[in-house]
Amino acid sequence: MNLKNVLMISMAAIISLIILFIAPVTKALEPRNVYRVYLAGKSIGLVEDATALDQYIDNEQQILREQYQVDKVYAPEDLKIVKDITYNENISTTQEIYEKIKDIEPFTIKGYEITITGIDTTNEQGETVEGKDQTIYVLDQAVFEEAMDTTIRALTGSDRYDKYINNEQAEIASGSTGSIIENIYIENKVTVKEKNIPSDETIYEDSTDLSKYLLYGTLDEQQQYTVQKGDTISDVSFNNRLSNEEFLIANPEFTDANSLLYEGQNVNISIIQPQFRLIEVEHQVALQDIPYETETRYDNTQYTTYEETIQEGVNGSQLVTSKVEKVNGQVENATIDHSATQVITEPTKRIIVKGTKQRYSGGGTDSSLSSNTKVEGYWLWPTRTPYYISSTYGYRWGTLHDGMDIAGAGYGSPIYASNNGIVVASSYKYDNGEYIVINHNNGYYTIYAHLSARYVSVGQEVSIGDTIGAMGQSGFATGVHVHFGLWRGYPYSRGSSSMNPMSLF
């Protein structure tokens, strides 16, 4: 065999080997149409049938279907199936992909996603607190609508709300008192979106549960208190860190704070934490006292401890018209229409005679006084009239409001010293804003906060009725008002305690 034949035979053998090894590879490189499954943006495998996975999920989640009484269970919301081509990647079975999904994300059912957009607020340090968005899931939109209606009725009063929405509010007759709701609206942006909702989230099927959450911010069991003999709504509220308004919201069977309680009765004392801001604008006409003035005459034949009233003071009365803005049942701002104020009776001044002869007289503080003890002696109302008490002494949202907020007299209106004393503070603080503290030299101190101006300085003696500042909105304040506080001992110092300022009047 010559060399040429040998080379030809060798070449043929090599070609045969090449064909033998290449043929299977060529077959493997043939393209295949498949579907790539993505979960949360990551590929979790390939399947041959896109519809089979959806059906497999629905078949395997029979328990979920029965739990929520739905016709079908779906894949997670962010699962995507995209048509693809592969050459040699492994193809997963429908069951294998299902097992991967259920270990990563929950399956979904048809429902509604409600978003209540949070609103930024300011804390007591003057810092902005970013509002927190609320996401609520329901199967039926009507459940959310019923829950909102129930919560709004709790915050405004069901009868009043019915009259408002049905345009059945009675007009306030001339010379009479009363209130009319002008507007009610939710300040938050609320959006409702129909979509597949995750099955591992709280899904509200009952409006009662949802309204409880919207009002209290929790589904935990509400705290109860058993009424003791002699308890009043005001007592129960204060002792459990509630305002009277919050107590009435939590216990809608009572019409007002004067409603009677009976021994052994169970009442709800949970602190409400509404999950949205319900704004209620009211037109109010109320009867208000016109405080009488005191005229002091002096007798140099009597000692300084001598005081005699020769004419009793009598308060006058007036009808005051106000526009009041409430947030979740609590007054946040009030504006008085001074042009509509009607004087019913004029006040009669009080006339007293005081001695001027000097002699030493000791004094002291009765440490047994409680926060609601009546303070004896004449004290002057610290603002001009008419006025509006926008917040009383007591608890608001679980925190003690240690004074009362007086609004309505107007920005820059005068603030008066409620009694004689010495100015011991005239300064600015981030929460009080511009504020003044007066020591009345009998154990009592008064504080006047959120002023727009201060007219007195530390060490200055002031007399009852002196103008010491002007009403404003400085510091941590919503709306123009003065925070008027009464303390035994220097305010906020160790051993001091706040009292209800209304005990002065």
CORHU-V719756 format. One record per residue. N is the residue number from 1. RES is the residue in one small letter. SS is DSSP state (alpha for helix, beta for strand, coil for the rest). NEAR is the number of other C-alpha atoms within 12 Angstrom. Layout:
n-><N & N>
res-><RES & RES>
ss-><SS & SS>
near-><NEAR & NEAR>
This chain:
n-><1 & 2 & 3 & 4 & 5 & 6 & 7 & 8 & 9 & 10 & 11 & 12 & 13 & 14 & 15 & 16 & 17 & 18 & 19 & 20 & 21 & 22 & 23 & 24 & 25 & 26 & 27 & 28 & 29 & 30 & 31 & 32 & 33 & 34 & 35 & 36 & 37 & 38 & 39 & 40 & 41 & 42 & 43 & 44 & 45 & 46 & 47 & 48 & 49 & 50 & 51 & 52 & 53 & 54 & 55 & 56 & 57 & 58 & 59 & 60 & 61 & 62 & 63 & 64 & 65 & 66 & 67 & 68 & 69 & 70 & 71 & 72 & 73 & 74 & 75 & 76 & 77 & 78 & 79 & 80 & 81 & 82 & 83 & 84 & 85 & 86 & 87 & 88 & 89 & 90 & 91 & 92 & 93 & 94 & 95 & 96 & 97 & 98 & 99 & 100 & 101 & 102 & 103 & 104 & 105 & 106 & 107 & 108 & 109 & 110 & 111 & 112 & 113 & 114 & 115 & 116 & 117 & 118 & 119 & 120 & 121 & 122 & 123 & 124 & 125 & 126 & 127 & 128 & 129 & 130 & 131 & 132 & 133 & 134 & 135 & 136 & 137 & 138 & 139 & 140 & 141 & 142 & 143 & 144 & 145 & 146 & 147 & 148 & 149 & 150 & 151 & 152 & 153 & 154 & 155 & 156 & 157 & 158 & 159 & 160 & 161 & 162 & 163 & 164 & 165 & 166 & 167 & 168 & 169 & 170 & 171 & 172 & 173 & 174 & 175 & 176 & 177 & 178 & 179 & 180 & 181 & 182 & 183 & 184 & 185 & 186 & 187 & 188 & 189 & 190 & 191 & 192 & 193 & 194 & 195 & 196 & 197 & 198 & 199 & 200 & 201 & 202 & 203 & 204 & 205 & 206 & 207 & 208 & 209 & 210 & 211 & 212 & 213 & 214 & 215 & 216 & 217 & 218 & 219 & 220 & 221 & 222 & 223 & 224 & 225 & 226 & 227 & 228 & 229 & 230 & 231 & 232 & 233 & 234 & 235 & 236 & 237 & 238 & 239 & 240 & 241 & 242 & 243 & 244 & 245 & 246 & 247 & 248 & 249 & 250 & 251 & 252 & 253 & 254 & 255 & 256 & 257 & 258 & 259 & 260 & 261 & 262 & 263 & 264 & 265 & 266 & 267 & 268 & 269 & 270 & 271 & 272 & 273 & 274 & 275 & 276 & 277 & 278 & 279 & 280 & 281 & 282 & 283 & 284 & 285 & 286 & 287 & 288 & 289 & 290 & 291 & 292 & 293 & 294 & 295 & 296 & 297 & 298 & 299 & 300 & 301 & 302 & 303 & 304 & 305 & 306 & 307 & 308 & 309 & 310 & 311 & 312 & 313 & 314 & 315 & 316 & 317 & 318 & 319 & 320 & 321 & 322 & 323 & 324 & 325 & 326 & 327 & 328 & 329 & 330 & 331 & 332 & 333 & 334 & 335 & 336 & 337 & 338 & 339 & 340 & 341 & 342 & 343 & 344 & 345 & 346 & 347 & 348 & 349 & 350 & 351 & 352 & 353 & 354 & 355 & 356 & 357 & 358 & 359 & 360 & 361 & 362 & 363 & 364 & 365 & 366 & 367 & 368 & 369 & 370 & 371 & 372 & 373 & 374 & 375 & 376 & 377 & 378 & 379 & 380 & 381 & 382 & 383 & 384 & 385 & 386 & 387 & 388 & 389 & 390 & 391 & 392 & 393 & 394 & 395 & 396 & 397 & 398 & 399 & 400 & 401 & 402 & 403 & 404 & 405 & 406 & 407 & 408 & 409 & 410 & 411 & 412 & 413 & 414 & 415 & 416 & 417 & 418 & 419 & 420 & 421 & 422 & 423 & 424 & 425 & 426 & 427 & 428 & 429 & 430 & 431 & 432 & 433 & 434 & 435 & 436 & 437 & 438 & 439 & 440 & 441 & 442 & 443 & 444 & 445 & 446 & 447 & 448 & 449 & 450 & 451 & 452 & 453 & 454 & 455 & 456 & 457 & 458 & 459 & 460 & 461 & 462 & 463 & 464 & 465 & 466 & 467 & 468 & 469 & 470 & 471 & 472 & 473 & 474 & 475 & 476 & 477 & 478 & 479 & 480 & 481 & 482 & 483 & 484 & 485 & 486 & 487 & 488 & 489 & 490 & 491 & 492 & 493 & 494 & 495 & 496 & 497 & 498 & 499 & 500 & 501 & 502 & 503 & 504 & 505>
res-><m & n & l & k & n & v & l & m & i & s & m & a & a & i & i & s & l & i & i & l & f & i & a & p & v & t & k & a & l & e & p & r & n & v & y & r & v & y & l & a & g & k & s & i & g & l & v & e & d & a & t & a & l & d & q & y & i & d & n & e & q & q & i & l & r & e & q & y & q & v & d & k & v & y & a & p & e & d & l & k & i & v & k & d & i & t & y & n & e & n & i & s & t & t & q & e & i & y & e & k & i & k & d & i & e & p & f & t & i & k & g & y & e & i & t & i & t & g & i & d & t & t & n & e & q & g & e & t & v & e & g & k & d & q & t & i & y & v & l & d & q & a & v & f & e & e & a & m & d & t & t & i & r & a & l & t & g & s & d & r & y & d & k & y & i & n & n & e & q & a & e & i & a & s & g & s & t & g & s & i & i & e & n & i & y & i & e & n & k & v & t & v & k & e & k & n & i & p & s & d & e & t & i & y & e & d & s & t & d & l & s & k & y & l & l & y & g & t & l & d & e & q & q & q & y & t & v & q & k & g & d & t & i & s & d & v & s & f & n & n & r & l & s & n & e & e & f & l & i & a & n & p & e & f & t & d & a & n & s & l & l & y & e & g & q & n & v & n & i & s & i & i & q & p & q & f & r & l & i & e & v & e & h & q & v & a & l & q & d & i & p & y & e & t & e & t & r & y & d & n & t & q & y & t & t & y & e & e & t & i & q & e & g & v & n & g & s & q & l & v & t & s & k & v & e & k & v & n & g & q & v & e & n & a & t & i & d & h & s & a & t & q & v & i & t & e & p & t & k & r & i & i & v & k & g & t & k & q & r & y & s & g & g & g & t & d & s & s & l & s & s & n & t & k & v & e & g & y & w & l & w & p & t & r & t & p & y & y & i & s & s & t & y & g & y & r & w & g & t & l & h & d & g & m & d & i & a & g & a & g & y & g & s & p & i & y & a & s & n & n & g & i & v & v & a & s & s & y & k & y & d & n & g & e & y & i & v & i & n & h & n & n & g & y & y & t & i & y & a & h & l & s & a & r & y & v & s & v & g & q & e & v & s & i & g & d & t & i & g & a & m & g & q & s & g & f & a & t & g & v & h & v & h & f & g & l & w & r & g & y & p & y & s & r & g & s & s & s & m & n & p & m & s & l & f>
ss-><coil & coil & alpha & alpha & alpha & alpha & alpha & alpha & alpha & alpha & alpha & alpha & alpha & alpha & alpha & alpha & alpha & alpha & alpha & alpha & alpha & alpha & alpha & alpha & alpha & alpha & alpha & alpha & coil & coil & coil & beta & beta & beta & beta & beta & beta & beta & beta & coil & coil & beta & beta & beta & beta & beta & beta & coil & coil & alpha & alpha & alpha & alpha & alpha & alpha & alpha & alpha & alpha & alpha & alpha & coil & alpha & alpha & alpha & alpha & alpha & alpha & alpha & coil & coil & coil & coil & coil & beta & coil & coil & coil & coil & beta & beta & beta & beta & beta & beta & beta & beta & coil & coil & coil & coil & coil & coil & coil & alpha & alpha & alpha & alpha & alpha & alpha & alpha & alpha & alpha & alpha & alpha & coil & coil & coil & beta & beta & beta & beta & beta & beta & beta & beta & beta & coil & coil & coil & coil & beta & beta & coil & coil & coil & coil & coil & beta & beta & coil & coil & coil & coil & beta & beta & beta & beta & beta & coil & coil & alpha & alpha & alpha & alpha & alpha & alpha & alpha & alpha & alpha & alpha & alpha & alpha & alpha & alpha & alpha & alpha & coil & alpha & alpha & alpha & alpha & alpha & alpha & alpha & alpha & coil & coil & coil & coil & coil & coil & coil & coil & coil & coil & coil & coil & beta & beta & beta & beta & beta & beta & beta & beta & beta & coil & coil & coil & beta & beta & beta & beta & beta & beta & beta & beta & beta & coil & coil & coil & coil & beta & beta & coil & coil & alpha & alpha & alpha & alpha & alpha & alpha & alpha & alpha & alpha & alpha & coil & coil & coil & coil & coil & coil & coil & beta & beta & beta & coil & coil & coil & coil & coil & coil & alpha & alpha & alpha & alpha & alpha & alpha & alpha & coil & coil & coil & coil & alpha & alpha & alpha & alpha & alpha & alpha & alpha & coil & coil & coil & coil & coil & coil & coil & coil & coil & coil & coil & coil & coil & coil & coil & beta & beta & beta & coil & coil & coil & coil & coil & coil & coil & coil & coil & beta & beta & beta & beta & beta & beta & beta & beta & beta & beta & beta & beta & beta & coil & coil & coil & beta & beta & beta & beta & beta & beta & beta & beta & beta & beta & coil & coil & coil & beta & beta & beta & beta & beta & coil & coil & beta & coil & beta & beta & beta & beta & beta & beta & beta & beta & beta & beta & beta & beta & coil & coil & beta & beta & beta & beta & beta & beta & beta & coil & alpha & alpha & alpha & coil & beta & beta & beta & beta & coil & coil & beta & coil & beta & beta & beta & beta & beta & beta & beta & beta & coil & coil & coil & coil & coil & coil & coil & coil & coil & coil & coil & coil & coil & coil & coil & coil & coil & coil & coil & coil & coil & coil & coil & coil & coil & beta & coil & coil & coil & coil & beta & beta & beta & beta & coil & coil & beta & beta & beta & coil & coil & beta & beta & beta & coil & coil & beta & beta & beta & beta & coil & coil & coil & coil & coil & coil & beta & beta & beta & coil & coil & coil & coil & beta & beta & beta & beta & beta & beta & beta & beta & beta & coil & coil & coil & beta & beta & beta & beta & beta & beta & beta & coil & coil & coil & coil & beta & beta & beta & beta & beta & beta & beta & beta & beta & beta & beta & coil & coil & coil & coil & coil & coil & beta & beta & coil & coil & coil & coil & beta & beta & beta & beta & beta & beta & coil & coil & coil & coil & coil & coil & coil & coil & beta & beta & beta & beta & beta & beta & beta & beta & coil & coil & coil & coil & coil & coil & coil & coil & beta & beta & beta & coil & alpha & alpha & alpha & alpha & coil>
near-><8 & 8 & 9 & 10 & 11 & 12 & 13 & 14 & 15 & 14 & 14 & 14 & 14 & 14 & 15 & 14 & 13 & 15 & 14 & 14 & 14 & 14 & 15 & 12 & 14 & 15 & 14 & 16 & 15 & 15 & 14 & 20 & 20 & 25 & 31 & 31 & 37 & 26 & 28 & 18 & 14 & 16 & 21 & 29 & 31 & 35 & 34 & 27 & 24 & 27 & 18 & 20 & 34 & 29 & 20 & 25 & 33 & 26 & 21 & 23 & 27 & 21 & 18 & 25 & 22 & 16 & 16 & 27 & 17 & 23 & 19 & 27 & 34 & 37 & 42 & 34 & 24 & 24 & 32 & 24 & 31 & 23 & 18 & 23 & 20 & 21 & 18 & 17 & 21 & 19 & 25 & 23 & 23 & 28 & 22 & 21 & 34 & 35 & 22 & 27 & 33 & 24 & 14 & 20 & 23 & 29 & 36 & 36 & 38 & 31 & 34 & 29 & 29 & 31 & 23 & 28 & 23 & 22 & 22 & 17 & 18 & 18 & 17 & 18 & 16 & 18 & 14 & 13 & 14 & 13 & 19 & 16 & 19 & 24 & 28 & 38 & 37 & 37 & 32 & 30 & 28 & 21 & 26 & 37 & 24 & 24 & 28 & 34 & 29 & 28 & 39 & 36 & 30 & 36 & 43 & 38 & 30 & 22 & 20 & 27 & 28 & 20 & 20 & 25 & 20 & 12 & 15 & 14 & 20 & 16 & 20 & 18 & 13 & 15 & 19 & 19 & 22 & 22 & 27 & 31 & 35 & 25 & 23 & 28 & 26 & 27 & 21 & 23 & 19 & 25 & 19 & 24 & 21 & 19 & 22 & 28 & 34 & 30 & 31 & 17 & 19 & 21 & 32 & 34 & 26 & 23 & 26 & 21 & 28 & 34 & 35 & 34 & 32 & 36 & 36 & 31 & 23 & 21 & 20 & 13 & 15 & 21 & 20 & 20 & 24 & 17 & 23 & 17 & 14 & 15 & 25 & 25 & 35 & 29 & 27 & 34 & 35 & 33 & 22 & 28 & 26 & 34 & 36 & 38 & 39 & 43 & 44 & 35 & 39 & 37 & 33 & 25 & 20 & 24 & 23 & 20 & 25 & 16 & 18 & 20 & 27 & 16 & 15 & 14 & 20 & 19 & 30 & 29 & 34 & 32 & 35 & 39 & 29 & 34 & 36 & 37 & 34 & 34 & 27 & 35 & 30 & 33 & 27 & 31 & 33 & 33 & 26 & 28 & 27 & 30 & 29 & 27 & 27 & 28 & 22 & 22 & 20 & 21 & 19 & 16 & 15 & 18 & 19 & 19 & 21 & 21 & 23 & 21 & 20 & 16 & 18 & 19 & 21 & 19 & 24 & 23 & 23 & 28 & 34 & 38 & 35 & 37 & 32 & 37 & 33 & 32 & 34 & 36 & 40 & 35 & 33 & 33 & 33 & 36 & 34 & 34 & 25 & 23 & 13 & 20 & 25 & 27 & 24 & 19 & 18 & 19 & 21 & 20 & 21 & 23 & 22 & 23 & 25 & 23 & 20 & 18 & 17 & 15 & 12 & 9 & 11 & 9 & 10 & 14 & 18 & 15 & 17 & 11 & 20 & 16 & 26 & 25 & 21 & 18 & 25 & 14 & 17 & 28 & 30 & 31 & 39 & 44 & 39 & 33 & 35 & 38 & 39 & 40 & 36 & 36 & 39 & 33 & 33 & 35 & 31 & 32 & 28 & 22 & 17 & 24 & 27 & 33 & 35 & 34 & 42 & 47 & 46 & 35 & 33 & 31 & 27 & 27 & 30 & 31 & 43 & 35 & 38 & 39 & 35 & 28 & 31 & 30 & 33 & 26 & 30 & 30 & 29 & 22 & 20 & 21 & 24 & 34 & 32 & 35 & 43 & 47 & 43 & 44 & 33 & 30 & 23 & 25 & 25 & 36 & 38 & 47 & 47 & 51 & 47 & 41 & 45 & 32 & 30 & 33 & 27 & 30 & 21 & 21 & 16 & 21 & 23 & 29 & 23 & 26 & 25 & 27 & 29 & 43 & 35 & 37 & 42 & 37 & 33 & 32 & 30 & 30 & 34 & 32 & 31 & 35 & 47 & 53 & 45 & 45 & 44 & 44 & 40 & 36 & 30 & 28 & 32 & 18 & 12 & 11 & 12 & 20 & 28 & 36 & 34 & 33 & 39 & 31 & 27 & 27 & 23>
